[in-house]
Amino acid sequence: MFIPLIGYPVGTSYSFIIKVTPNRIYVDSPNQIDKQTSVIITNASLSNLYGKVVDERGSLITFVAIPKKSFETVTIKGFKKKQSYYFIPLSPPYQELKLKVGQESYEIPPKI
């Protein structure tokens, strides 16, 4: 039996996997990082997702526009473990999400 894996993001031990749903954001954190760390953002919500990835100074790394039921991979070049990085969902609005290395899976509720 052949089962195609088209459309499903696959993470590695060097990738953050963020899944945005209508009620929560779920995050799987990598155990270790590399200088080129990936952030796989899956939009499982019912609307398009707009957001940005920034560093601790607020410098823009990239802006993302992800259609509903789709995903996008962002690569952070020069990732430094001692520096903080954030994913900020703009629409639909959620709380800013700190990308934490070596954490268990965690979730963020919607912005109130």
Buried (B, 14 or more C-beta within 10 A) or exposed (E): EEEEEEEEBEBEEBBBBBBBBEEEBBBBBBEEBEEEBBBBBBBBBEEEBBBBBBBEEEEEBEEBEBEEEBBBBBEBEEBEEEEEBBBBBEEBEBEEBBBBBEBEEEEBEBEE
